[in-house]
Amino acid sequence: PNAESYMKQRCLDVAKILYRNSADAPKFRLLKFNLKNEDFVAHKFGDGDQMTIEVSTQHLAKIYRDSGNNSQVIKDEIDGILFHEVTHGYNYSPTTGGTYDGSSPFWAYTEGIADGV
């Protein structure tokens, strides 16, 4: 019911996983969540204290249909997307440090941390 509060809590949840003291985590001044009617799952862009997470409504509609119209599946998927993409925001990736090409060690490290969280 309160998207802003919900997203803040997910950011705190991720910070508690990544940092010994969640207060040490970078602070986002601006975090946007956009829904797009396009064919992808989700991605983040931006860096520093500004980040945007975009999620595909086509993807959400498909998993909703495939689940027999179970709304809990949508909540779980959005949670997973937020945990994954916010992790990229906290570790400032994939913006520096290597090639984000789908097969390099940098790509594996970047996606592995986000998947692990």
MOPAC internal coordinates of N, CA, C and O (Angstrom, degrees):
PM7 1SCF
backbone

  N    0.0000 0     0.00 0     0.00 0    0    0    0
  C    1.4651 1     0.00 0     0.00 0    1    0    0
  C    1.5289 1   113.23 1     0.00 0    2    1    0
  O    1.2310 1   119.93 1   152.09 1    3    2    1
  N    1.3449 1   117.74 1   -27.91 1    3    2    1
  C    1.4551 1   121.33 1   179.53 1    5    3    2
  C    1.5293 1   108.14 1  -122.67 1    6    5    3
  O    1.2310 1   120.74 1   -86.61 1    7    6    5
  N    1.3218 1   116.20 1    93.39 1    7    6    5
  C    1.4663 1   121.23 1  -174.45 1    9    7    6
  C    1.5231 1   112.12 1   -59.95 1   10    9    7
  O    1.2310 1   120.12 1   139.04 1   11   10    9
  N    1.3378 1   117.38 1   -40.96 1   11   10    9
  C    1.4590 1   119.99 1  -178.24 1   13   11   10
  C    1.5244 1   111.15 1   -62.39 1   14   13   11
  O    1.2310 1   120.47 1   131.81 1   15   14   13
  N    1.2983 1   116.71 1   -48.19 1   15   14   13
  C    1.4634 1   121.09 1   179.15 1   17   15   14
  C    1.5299 1   111.04 1   -62.60 1   18   17   15
  O    1.2310 1   120.99 1   139.38 1   19   18   17
  N    1.3182 1   115.72 1   -40.62 1   19   18   17
  C    1.4584 1   121.35 1  -179.43 1   21   19   18
  C    1.5302 1   110.62 1   -62.27 1   22   21   19
  O    1.2310 1   120.39 1   133.88 1   23   22   21
  N    1.3285 1   116.86 1   -46.12 1   23   22   21
  C    1.4544 1   120.42 1  -179.77 1   25   23   22
  C    1.5315 1   111.49 1   -66.79 1   26   25   23
  O    1.2310 1   120.16 1   141.43 1   27   26   25
  N    1.3209 1   117.30 1   -38.57 1   27   26   25
  C    1.4638 1   120.08 1   176.38 1   29   27   26
  C    1.5239 1   110.76 1   -60.03 1   30   29   27
  O    1.2310 1   120.47 1   138.66 1   31   30   29
  N    1.3232 1   116.70 1   -41.34 1   31   30   29
  C    1.4625 1   120.54 1   179.87 1   33   31   30
  C    1.5208 1   110.90 1   -66.07 1   34   33   31
  O    1.2310 1   119.84 1   139.86 1   35   34   33
  N    1.3261 1   117.91 1   -40.14 1   35   34   33
  C    1.4727 1   120.36 1   178.02 1   37   35   34
  C    1.5291 1   109.88 1   -63.84 1   38   37   35
  O    1.2310 1   119.96 1   139.97 1   39   38   37
  N    1.3341 1   117.69 1   -40.03 1   39   38   37
  C    1.4707 1   120.49 1   177.24 1   41   39   38
  C    1.5226 1   110.33 1   -61.40 1   42   41   39
  O    1.2310 1   120.25 1   136.73 1   43   42   41
  N    1.3106 1   117.12 1   -43.27 1   43   42   41
  C    1.4626 1   120.88 1   178.12 1   45   43   42
  C    1.5268 1   110.65 1   -64.16 1   46   45   43
  O    1.2310 1   120.26 1   138.92 1   47   46   45
  N    1.3280 1   117.11 1   -41.08 1   47   46   45
  C    1.4648 1   120.75 1   178.03 1   49   47   46
  C    1.5262 1   111.04 1   -58.76 1   50   49   47
  O    1.2310 1   120.59 1   135.57 1   51   50   49
  N    1.3288 1   116.48 1   -44.43 1   51   50   49
  C    1.4680 1   120.68 1   179.43 1   53   51   50
  C    1.5286 1   110.06 1   -66.54 1   54   53   51
  O    1.2310 1   120.03 1   136.45 1   55   54   53
  N    1.3219 1   117.55 1   -43.55 1   55   54   53
  C    1.4701 1   121.38 1   179.48 1   57   55   54
  C    1.5284 1   111.07 1   -58.92 1   58   57   55
  O    1.2310 1   120.26 1   142.91 1   59   58   57
  N    1.3120 1   117.11 1   -37.09 1   59   58   57
  C    1.4720 1   120.85 1   179.37 1   61   59   58
  C    1.5234 1   111.56 1   -67.31 1   62   61   59
  O    1.2310 1   120.22 1   152.93 1   63   62   61
  N    1.3174 1   117.19 1   -27.07 1   63   62   61
  C    1.4639 1   120.96 1   177.53 1   65   63   62
  C    1.5251 1   110.72 1   -79.98 1   66   65   63
  O    1.2310 1   120.23 1   138.29 1   67   66   65
  N    1.3238 1   117.17 1   -41.71 1   67   66   65
  C    1.4670 1   121.71 1  -172.65 1   69   67   66
  C    1.5221 1   114.59 1   -84.31 1   70   69   67
  O    1.2310 1   119.74 1   154.84 1   71   70   69
  N    1.3260 1   118.10 1   -25.16 1   71   70   69
  C    1.4657 1   121.27 1  -172.79 1   73   71   70
  C    1.5204 1   110.43 1  -123.33 1   74   73   71
  O    1.2310 1   120.92 1   -38.19 1   75   74   73
  N    1.3234 1   115.85 1   141.81 1   75   74   73
  C    1.4673 1   119.31 1   175.48 1   77   75   74
  C    1.5171 1   110.55 1   -59.09 1   78   77   75
  O    1.2310 1   121.21 1   138.98 1   79   78   77
  N    1.3328 1   115.30 1   -41.02 1   79   78   77
  C    1.4594 1   121.39 1   176.75 1   81   79   78
  C    1.5291 1   106.69 1  -121.25 1   82   81   79
  O    1.2310 1   119.96 1   -67.27 1   83   82   81
  N    1.3059 1   117.68 1   112.73 1   83   82   81
  C    1.4642 1   120.50 1  -175.49 1   85   83   82
  C    1.5262 1   112.61 1   -58.62 1   86   85   83
  O    1.2310 1   119.86 1   158.31 1   87   86   85
  N    1.3245 1   117.88 1   -21.69 1   87   86   85
  C    1.4636 1   120.91 1   177.72 1   89   87   86
  C    1.5287 1   111.55 1   -67.19 1   90   89   87
  O    1.2310 1   119.96 1   161.78 1   91   90   89
  N    1.3451 1   117.67 1   -18.22 1   91   90   89
  C    1.4608 1   121.83 1   178.29 1   93   91   90
  C    1.5196 1   112.75 1   -79.85 1   94   93   91
  O    1.2310 1   119.88 1   168.89 1   95   94   93
  N    1.3086 1   117.83 1   -11.11 1   95   94   93
  C    1.4685 1   121.81 1  -178.19 1   97   95   94
  C    1.5202 1   110.03 1   -68.55 1   98   97   95
  O    1.2310 1   120.58 1   -32.73 1   99   98   97
  N    1.3357 1   116.49 1   147.27 1   99   98   97
  C    1.4664 1   118.79 1   174.93 1  101   99   98
  C    1.5281 1   110.18 1   -58.86 1  102  101   99
  O    1.2310 1   120.96 1   -29.68 1  103  102  101
  N    1.3035 1   115.77 1   150.32 1  103  102  101
  C    1.4683 1   121.04 1   178.78 1  105  103  102
  C    1.5224 1   109.13 1  -102.04 1  106  105  103
  O    1.2310 1   120.68 1   -46.96 1  107  106  105
  N    1.3058 1   116.31 1   133.04 1  107  106  105
  C    1.4568 1   120.46 1   175.84 1  109  107  106
  C    1.5213 1   108.60 1   -90.05 1  110  109  107
  O    1.2310 1   120.88 1   -56.29 1  111  110  109
  N    1.3164 1   115.91 1   123.71 1  111  110  109
  C    1.4558 1   120.72 1   175.51 1  113  111  110
  C    1.5160 1   109.57 1   -77.95 1  114  113  111
  O    1.2310 1   121.42 1   146.92 1  115  114  113
  N    1.3282 1   114.89 1   -33.08 1  115  114  113
  C    1.4584 1   120.16 1  -178.30 1  117  115  114
  C    1.5257 1   109.02 1  -141.31 1  118  117  115
  O    1.2310 1   120.66 1   -56.75 1  119  118  117
  N    1.3078 1   116.34 1   123.25 1  119  118  117
  C    1.4564 1   122.60 1   175.55 1  121  119  118
  C    1.5186 1   107.21 1  -129.87 1  122  121  119
  O    1.2310 1   121.01 1   -64.78 1  123  122  121
  N    1.3236 1   115.67 1   115.22 1  123  122  121
  C    1.4568 1   120.67 1  -179.89 1  125  123  122
  C    1.5206 1   109.39 1  -106.75 1  126  125  123
  O    1.2310 1   121.16 1   -30.67 1  127  126  125
  N    1.3143 1   115.39 1   149.33 1  127  126  125
  C    1.4615 1   122.54 1   176.69 1  129  127  126
  C    1.5170 1   106.50 1  -128.73 1  130  129  127
  O    1.2310 1   121.00 1   -67.33 1  131  130  129
  N    1.3370 1   115.70 1   112.67 1  131  130  129
  C    1.4604 1   120.48 1  -177.57 1  133  131  130
  C    1.5216 1   110.49 1  -114.32 1  134  133  131
  O    1.2310 1   121.14 1   -39.17 1  135  134  133
  N    1.3148 1   115.43 1   140.83 1  135  134  133
  C    1.4576 1   121.79 1   171.66 1  137  135  134
  C    1.5195 1   107.84 1  -101.01 1  138  137  135
  O    1.2310 1   120.75 1   -48.09 1  139  138  137
  N    1.3348 1   116.16 1   131.91 1  139  138  137
  C    1.4636 1   121.62 1  -178.37 1  141  139  138
  C    1.5188 1   109.31 1  -125.84 1  142  141  139
  O    1.2310 1   120.44 1   -42.15 1  143  142  141
  N    1.3237 1   116.77 1   137.85 1  143  142  141
  C    1.4549 1   121.69 1   176.25 1  145  143  142
  C    1.5243 1   108.62 1   -88.55 1  146  145  143
  O    1.2310 1   121.15 1  -110.22 1  147  146  145
  N    1.3345 1   115.40 1    69.78 1  147  146  145
  C    1.4582 1   122.37 1  -178.04 1  149  147  146
  C    1.5223 1   108.84 1  -137.86 1  150  149  147
  O    1.2310 1   120.60 1   -11.56 1  151  150  149
  N    1.3277 1   116.46 1   168.44 1  151  150  149
  C    1.4534 1   122.18 1  -175.24 1  153  151  150
  C    1.5297 1   111.36 1   -96.42 1  154  153  151
  O    1.2310 1   120.28 1   -93.73 1  155  154  153
  N    1.3211 1   117.08 1    86.27 1  155  154  153
  C    1.4605 1   125.31 1   173.90 1  157  155  154
  C    1.5132 1   105.62 1  -160.54 1  158  157  155
  O    1.2310 1   118.70 1    -0.76 1  159  158  157
  N    1.2969 1   120.09 1   179.24 1  159  158  157
  C    1.4664 1   120.91 1   175.54 1  161  159  158
  C    1.5154 1   109.25 1   -96.55 1  162  161  159
  O    1.2310 1   120.62 1   111.48 1  163  162  161
  N    1.3370 1   116.42 1   -68.52 1  163  162  161
  C    1.4668 1   120.47 1  -179.68 1  165  163  162
  C    1.5244 1   108.72 1  -165.11 1  166  165  163
  O    1.2310 1   120.82 1   -20.67 1  167  166  165
  N    1.3210 1   116.03 1   159.33 1  167  166  165
  C    1.4527 1   122.09 1   173.09 1  169  167  166
  C    1.5227 1   109.22 1  -159.15 1  170  169  167
  O    1.2310 1   121.64 1   -15.60 1  171  170  169
  N    1.3096 1   114.47 1   164.40 1  171  170  169
  C    1.4620 1   119.70 1   175.30 1  173  171  170
  C    1.5088 1   108.42 1  -122.22 1  174  173  171
  O    1.2310 1   121.20 1   -28.39 1  175  174  173
  N    1.3077 1   115.30 1   151.61 1  175  174  173
  C    1.4575 1   119.67 1   170.59 1  177  175  174
  C    1.5095 1   107.76 1  -143.52 1  178  177  175
  O    1.2310 1   121.49 1   -14.40 1  179  178  177
  N    1.3170 1   114.75 1   165.60 1  179  178  177
  C    1.4544 1   120.75 1  -173.83 1  181  179  178
  C    1.5194 1   109.08 1   100.16 1  182  181  179
  O    1.2310 1   121.02 1   -13.51 1  183  182  181
  N    1.3057 1   115.65 1   166.49 1  183  182  181
  C    1.4532 1   120.16 1   178.67 1  185  183  182
  C    1.5162 1   109.78 1  -152.92 1  186  185  183
  O    1.2310 1   121.31 1    -1.55 1  187  186  185
  N    1.3149 1   115.09 1   178.45 1  187  186  185
  C    1.4549 1   118.91 1  -177.74 1  189  187  186
  C    1.5095 1   110.38 1    64.01 1  190  189  187
  O    1.2310 1   120.52 1    51.03 1  191  190  189
  N    1.3124 1   116.61 1  -128.97 1  191  190  189
  C    1.4666 1   119.71 1  -175.55 1  193  191  190
  C    1.5291 1   113.02 1   -96.52 1  194  193  191
  O    1.2310 1   120.22 1  -169.66 1  195  194  193
  N    1.3324 1   117.19 1    10.34 1  195  194  193
  C    1.4646 1   120.72 1   178.11 1  197  195  194
  C    1.5224 1   109.72 1  -127.41 1  198  197  195
  O    1.2310 1   120.92 1   -49.56 1  199  198  197
  N    1.3189 1   115.84 1   130.44 1  199  198  197
  C    1.4466 1   120.04 1  -177.80 1  201  199  198
  C    1.5262 1   108.85 1  -147.15 1  202  201  199
  O    1.2310 1   121.02 1   -35.19 1  203  202  201
  N    1.3142 1   115.65 1   144.81 1  203  202  201
  C    1.4548 1   121.87 1   173.99 1  205  203  202
  C    1.5211 1   108.31 1  -124.71 1  206  205  203
  O    1.2310 1   121.06 1   -47.04 1  207  206  205
  N    1.3058 1   115.58 1   132.96 1  207  206  205
  C    1.4582 1   122.36 1   174.30 1  209  207  206
  C    1.5144 1   106.91 1  -110.99 1  210  209  207
  O    1.2310 1   121.09 1   -52.80 1  211  210  209
  N    1.3319 1   115.51 1   127.20 1  211  210  209
  C    1.4558 1   120.28 1   177.20 1  213  211  210
  C    1.5205 1   109.13 1  -115.06 1  214  213  211
  O    1.2310 1   121.30 1   -42.05 1  215  214  213
  N    1.3272 1   115.12 1   137.95 1  215  214  213
  C    1.4648 1   122.37 1  -177.75 1  217  215  214
  C    1.5184 1   108.30 1  -128.29 1  218  217  215
  O    1.2310 1   121.05 1   -39.21 1  219  218  217
  N    1.3153 1   115.60 1   140.79 1  219  218  217
  C    1.4550 1   121.72 1  -179.29 1  221  219  218
  C    1.5256 1   111.75 1   -81.52 1  222  221  219
  O    1.2310 1   121.03 1   -56.00 1  223  222  221
  N    1.3252 1   115.63 1   124.00 1  223  222  221
  C    1.4696 1   118.81 1   174.25 1  225  223  222
  C    1.5234 1   110.46 1   -68.72 1  226  225  223
  O    1.2310 1   119.97 1   151.32 1  227  226  225
  N    1.3316 1   117.67 1   -28.68 1  227  226  225
  C    1.4662 1   120.16 1   175.83 1  229  227  226
  C    1.5262 1   110.17 1   -62.64 1  230  229  227
  O    1.2310 1   120.45 1   136.55 1  231  230  229
  N    1.3207 1   116.75 1   -43.45 1  231  230  229
  C    1.4646 1   121.50 1   177.92 1  233  231  230
  C    1.5281 1   110.70 1   -61.84 1  234  233  231
  O    1.2310 1   120.56 1   131.46 1  235  234  233
  N    1.3303 1   116.53 1   -48.54 1  235  234  233
  C    1.4650 1   119.78 1  -179.32 1  237  235  234
  C    1.5234 1   111.57 1   -62.24 1  238  237  235
  O    1.2310 1   120.52 1   138.73 1  239  238  237
  N    1.3306 1   116.61 1   -41.27 1  239  238  237
  C    1.4657 1   119.99 1   179.19 1  241  239  238
  C    1.5242 1   110.85 1   -62.99 1  242  241  239
  O    1.2310 1   120.37 1   139.75 1  243  242  241
  N    1.3223 1   116.90 1   -40.25 1  243  242  241
  C    1.4700 1   120.35 1  -179.41 1  245  243  242
  C    1.5215 1   111.32 1   -64.50 1  246  245  243
  O    1.2310 1   119.99 1   131.70 1  247  246  245
  N    1.3376 1   117.62 1   -48.30 1  247  246  245
  C    1.4685 1   117.75 1  -178.76 1  249  247  246
  C    1.5220 1   111.11 1   -68.02 1  250  249  247
  O    1.2310 1   120.21 1   150.79 1  251  250  249
  N    1.3228 1   117.20 1   -29.21 1  251  250  249
  C    1.4659 1   120.80 1   175.93 1  253  251  250
  C    1.5295 1   110.12 1   -65.39 1  254  253  251
  O    1.2310 1   120.78 1   130.92 1  255  254  253
  N    1.3181 1   116.12 1   -49.08 1  255  254  253
  C    1.4739 1   120.57 1   177.65 1  257  255  254
  C    1.5257 1   111.01 1   -60.84 1  258  257  255
  O    1.2310 1   120.92 1   133.24 1  259  258  257
  N    1.3413 1   115.85 1   -46.76 1  259  258  257
  C    1.4661 1   120.91 1  -177.40 1  261  259  258
  C    1.5218 1   112.35 1   -63.55 1  262  261  259
  O    1.2310 1   120.13 1   156.50 1  263  262  261
  N    1.3342 1   117.35 1   -23.50 1  263  262  261
  C    1.4677 1   121.21 1  -179.70 1  265  263  262
  C    1.5191 1   112.38 1   -89.91 1  266  265  263
  O    1.2310 1   120.06 1  -176.88 1  267  266  265
  N    1.3286 1   117.50 1     3.12 1  267  266  265
  C    1.4695 1   119.81 1  -175.83 1  269  267  266
  C    1.5124 1   112.06 1    77.21 1  270  269  267
  O    1.2310 1   120.97 1  -148.72 1  271  270  269
  N    1.3540 1   115.74 1    31.28 1  271  270  269
  C    1.4666 1   123.05 1   178.44 1  273  271  270
  C    1.5270 1   112.77 1    65.70 1  274  273  271
  O    1.2310 1   121.01 1  -136.64 1  275  274  273
  N    1.3121 1   115.68 1    43.36 1  275  274  273
  C    1.4636 1   122.59 1   179.12 1  277  275  274
  C    1.5287 1   108.86 1   -91.68 1  278  277  275
  O    1.2310 1   119.97 1   -68.93 1  279  278  277
  N    1.3191 1   117.65 1   111.07 1  279  278  277
  C    1.4670 1   121.17 1  -176.99 1  281  279  278
  C    1.5277 1   112.48 1   -66.11 1  282  281  279
  O    1.2310 1   119.33 1   155.28 1  283  282  281
  N    1.3295 1   118.89 1   -24.72 1  283  282  281
  C    1.4673 1   121.51 1   177.57 1  285  283  282
  C    1.5291 1   110.62 1   -62.91 1  286  285  283
  O    1.2310 1   120.52 1   147.76 1  287  286  285
  N    1.3210 1   116.60 1   -32.24 1  287  286  285
  C    1.4660 1   120.79 1   178.62 1  289  287  286
  C    1.5243 1   110.28 1   -62.78 1  290  289  287
  O    1.2310 1   120.13 1   140.76 1  291  290  289
  N    1.3223 1   117.36 1   -39.24 1  291  290  289
  C    1.4758 1   121.00 1   178.51 1  293  291  290
  C    1.5254 1   109.93 1   -65.61 1  294  293  291
  O    1.2310 1   120.09 1   134.64 1  295  294  293
  N    1.3211 1   117.44 1   -45.36 1  295  294  293
  C    1.4648 1   120.65 1   178.79 1  297  295  294
  C    1.5243 1   110.51 1   -60.03 1  298  297  295
  O    1.2310 1   120.45 1   134.10 1  299  298  297
  N    1.3304 1   116.74 1   -45.90 1  299  298  297
  C    1.4622 1   120.26 1   179.85 1  301  299  298
  C    1.5309 1   111.21 1   -62.43 1  302  301  299
  O    1.2310 1   120.04 1   139.35 1  303  302  301
  N    1.3203 1   117.53 1   -40.65 1  303  302  301
  C    1.4559 1   121.54 1   179.91 1  305  303  302
  C    1.5273 1   110.61 1   -65.22 1  306  305  303
  O    1.2310 1   120.14 1   135.71 1  307  306  305
  N    1.3177 1   117.34 1   -44.29 1  307  306  305
  C    1.4633 1   120.42 1   178.69 1  309  307  306
  C    1.5257 1   110.50 1   -64.24 1  310  309  307
  O    1.2310 1   120.12 1   139.92 1  311  310  309
  N    1.3308 1   117.37 1   -40.08 1  311  310  309
  C    1.4657 1   119.71 1   174.92 1  313  311  310
  C    1.5265 1   110.69 1   -58.18 1  314  313  311
  O    1.2310 1   120.44 1   132.52 1  315  314  313
  N    1.3305 1   116.77 1   -47.48 1  315  314  313
  C    1.4546 1   120.76 1  -179.73 1  317  315  314
  C    1.5167 1   112.12 1   -61.04 1  318  317  315
  O    1.2310 1   120.96 1   137.52 1  319  318  317
  N    1.3154 1   115.77 1   -42.48 1  319  318  317
  C    1.4706 1   120.39 1   177.97 1  321  319  318
  C    1.5224 1   110.38 1   -63.39 1  322  321  319
  O    1.2310 1   120.14 1   133.85 1  323  322  321
  N    1.3255 1   117.34 1   -46.15 1  323  322  321
  C    1.4655 1   119.66 1   179.63 1  325  323  322
  C    1.5256 1   111.27 1   -61.38 1  326  325  323
  O    1.2310 1   119.98 1   133.97 1  327  326  325
  N    1.3375 1   117.65 1   -46.03 1  327  326  325
  C    1.4628 1   119.65 1   179.33 1  329  327  326
  C    1.5296 1   110.34 1   -58.81 1  330  329  327
  O    1.2310 1   120.22 1   133.63 1  331  330  329
  N    1.3212 1   117.19 1   -46.37 1  331  330  329
  C    1.4590 1   121.67 1  -177.68 1  333  331  330
  C    1.5397 1   111.42 1   -64.45 1  334  333  331
  O    1.2310 1   120.53 1   127.01 1  335  334  333
  N    1.3222 1   116.59 1   -52.99 1  335  334  333
  C    1.4666 1   120.18 1  -174.25 1  337  335  334
  C    1.5213 1   112.35 1   -71.76 1  338  337  335
  O    1.2310 1   119.39 1   143.92 1  339  338  337
  N    1.3167 1   118.77 1   -36.08 1  339  338  337
  C    1.4710 1   120.64 1   176.96 1  341  339  338
  C    1.5270 1   109.80 1   -65.50 1  342  341  339
  O    1.2310 1   120.05 1   145.90 1  343  342  341
  N    1.3287 1   117.51 1   -34.10 1  343  342  341
  C    1.4667 1   120.07 1   174.64 1  345  343  342
  C    1.5221 1   110.06 1   -58.85 1  346  345  343
  O    1.2310 1   119.83 1   136.37 1  347  346  345
  N    1.3295 1   117.93 1   -43.63 1  347  346  345
  C    1.4628 1   120.23 1   175.64 1  349  347  346
  C    1.5301 1   110.52 1   -58.81 1  350  349  347
  O    1.2310 1   120.30 1   141.03 1  351  350  349
  N    1.3072 1   117.03 1   -38.97 1  351  350  349
  C    1.4624 1   120.39 1   178.91 1  353  351  350
  C    1.5155 1   112.35 1   -64.25 1  354  353  351
  O    1.2310 1   120.49 1   138.12 1  355  354  353
  N    1.3291 1   116.68 1   -41.88 1  355  354  353
  C    1.4625 1   119.61 1  -179.90 1  357  355  354
  C    1.5209 1   112.41 1   -70.11 1  358  357  355
  O    1.2310 1   119.75 1   148.07 1  359  358  357
  N    1.3193 1   118.09 1   -31.93 1  359  358  357
  C    1.4633 1   117.42 1   179.66 1  361  359  358
  C    1.5269 1   111.73 1  -100.46 1  362  361  359
  O    1.2310 1   120.73 1  -163.34 1  363  362  361
  N    1.3384 1   116.20 1    16.66 1  363  362  361
  C    1.4688 1   122.95 1   174.34 1  365  363  362
  C    1.5273 1   112.40 1    52.53 1  366  365  363
  O    1.2310 1   120.69 1  -141.61 1  367  366  365
  N    1.2991 1   116.29 1    38.39 1  367  366  365
  C    1.4550 1   117.84 1  -177.69 1  369  367  366
  C    1.5177 1   109.81 1  -123.82 1  370  369  367
  O    1.2310 1   119.52 1   -20.51 1  371  370  369
  N    1.2719 1   118.52 1   159.49 1  371  370  369
  C    1.4565 1   128.38 1     0.97 1  373  371  370
  C    1.5203 1   112.10 1   -94.39 1  374  373  371
  O    1.2310 1   119.44 1   -96.30 1  375  374  373
  N    1.3149 1   118.67 1    83.70 1  375  374  373
  C    1.4591 1   120.93 1  -178.17 1  377  375  374
  C    1.5237 1   113.84 1  -115.95 1  378  377  375
  O    1.2310 1   119.21 1   153.34 1  379  378  377
  N    1.3221 1   119.11 1   -26.66 1  379  378  377
  C    1.4606 1   120.29 1  -178.44 1  381  379  378
  C    1.5184 1   110.03 1  -142.83 1  382  381  379
  O    1.2310 1   120.98 1   -14.40 1  383  382  381
  N    1.3000 1   115.73 1   165.60 1  383  382  381
  C    1.4523 1   120.39 1   169.60 1  385  383  382
  C    1.5085 1   116.39 1    99.12 1  386  385  383
  O    1.2310 1   119.15 1   173.70 1  387  386  385
  N    1.2968 1   119.22 1    -6.30 1  387  386  385
  C    1.4519 1   118.66 1  -179.44 1  389  387  386
  C    1.5151 1   111.73 1   166.20 1  390  389  387
  O    1.2310 1   121.60 1    17.04 1  391  390  389
  N    1.3083 1   114.55 1  -162.96 1  391  390  389
  C    1.4549 1   120.98 1  -177.09 1  393  391  390
  C    1.5249 1   109.60 1  -103.11 1  394  393  391
  O    1.2310 1   121.14 1   -57.44 1  395  394  393
  N    1.3094 1   115.42 1   122.56 1  395  394  393
  C    1.4623 1   121.23 1   178.50 1  397  395  394
  C    1.5310 1   106.96 1   -94.33 1  398  397  395
  O    1.2310 1   121.45 1   -96.97 1  399  398  397
  N    1.3386 1   114.83 1    83.03 1  399  398  397
  C    1.4531 1   120.26 1  -168.93 1  401  399  398
  C    1.5260 1   115.25 1  -122.06 1  402  401  399
  O    1.2310 1   119.66 1  -175.60 1  403  402  401
  N    1.3080 1   118.25 1     4.40 1  403  402  401
  C    1.4592 1   120.38 1   179.57 1  405  403  402
  C    1.5139 1   114.35 1    90.18 1  406  405  403
  O    1.2310 1   119.78 1   176.24 1  407  406  405
  N    1.3439 1   118.03 1    -3.76 1  407  406  405
  C    1.4649 1   118.28 1  -179.36 1  409  407  406
  C    1.5310 1   114.40 1  -148.14 1  410  409  407
  O    1.2310 1   119.44 1   166.25 1  411  410  409
  N    1.3189 1   118.67 1   -13.75 1  411  410  409
  C    1.4683 1   120.85 1  -176.38 1  413  411  410
  C    1.5259 1   111.09 1   -74.54 1  414  413  411
  O    1.2310 1   120.38 1   -18.11 1  415  414  413
  N    1.3362 1   116.87 1   161.89 1  415  414  413
  C    1.4718 1   119.43 1   174.63 1  417  415  414
  C    1.5314 1   112.13 1   -57.41 1  418  417  415
  O    1.2310 1   119.93 1   142.95 1  419  418  417
  N    1.3440 1   117.73 1   -37.05 1  419  418  417
  C    1.4663 1   119.96 1   177.93 1  421  419  418
  C    1.5205 1   110.91 1   -60.91 1  422  421  419
  O    1.2310 1   120.48 1   134.37 1  423  422  421
  N    1.3207 1   116.69 1   -45.63 1  423  422  421
  C    1.4688 1   120.80 1   178.59 1  425  423  422
  C    1.5260 1   109.92 1   -61.00 1  426  425  423
  O    1.2310 1   120.33 1   133.63 1  427  426  425
  N    1.3422 1   116.97 1   -46.37 1  427  426  425
  C    1.4661 1   120.75 1  -178.73 1  429  427  426
  C    1.5290 1   111.21 1   -61.71 1  430  429  427
  O    1.2310 1   120.38 1   138.27 1  431  430  429
  N    1.3223 1   116.88 1   -41.73 1  431  430  429
  C    1.4571 1   121.52 1   178.59 1  433  431  430
  C    1.5436 1   110.32 1   -63.42 1  434  433  431
  O    1.2310 1   121.13 1   131.22 1  435  434  433
  N    1.3236 1   115.44 1   -48.78 1  435  434  433
  C    1.4736 1   121.04 1  -177.87 1  437  435  434
  C    1.5224 1   111.74 1   -59.51 1  438  437  435
  O    1.2310 1   120.66 1   129.71 1  439  438  437
  N    1.3259 1   116.34 1   -50.29 1  439  438  437
  C    1.4617 1   120.47 1  -178.33 1  441  439  438
  C    1.5249 1   111.60 1   -74.92 1  442  441  439
  O    1.2310 1   120.43 1   147.85 1  443  442  441
  N    1.3315 1   116.79 1   -32.15 1  443  442  441
  C    1.4674 1   119.96 1   179.76 1  445  443  442
  C    1.5113 1   112.45 1   -63.93 1  446  445  443
  O    1.2310 1   120.51 1   136.46 1  447  446  445
  N    1.3240 1   116.62 1   -43.54 1  447  446  445
  C    1.4755 1   119.45 1   177.58 1  449  447  446
  C    1.5283 1   109.92 1   -62.28 1  450  449  447
  O    1.2310 1   120.56 1   133.02 1  451  450  449
  N    1.3217 1   116.54 1   -46.98 1  451  450  449
  C    1.4692 1   120.04 1  -178.08 1  453  451  450
  C    1.5303 1   111.12 1   -64.21 1  454  453  451
  O    1.2310 1   120.02 1   139.37 1  455  454  453
  N    1.3265 1   117.56 1   -40.63 1  455  454  453
  C    1.4630 1   120.26 1   176.88 1  457  455  454
  C    1.5170 1   111.09 1   -66.03 1  458  457  455
  O    1.2310 1   120.70 1   140.75 1  459  458  457
  N    1.3354 1   116.27 1   -39.25 1  459  458  457
  C    1.4618 1   120.16 1  -179.51 1  461  459  458
  C    1.5201 1   112.56 1   -62.97 1  462  461  459
  O    1.2310 1   120.74 1   140.31 1  463  462  461
  N    1.3213 1   116.19 1   -39.69 1  463  462  461
  C    1.4627 1   119.85 1   178.60 1  465  463  462
  C    1.5176 1   108.91 1   -68.11 1  466  465  463
  O    1.2310 1   120.10 1   180.00 1  467  466  465

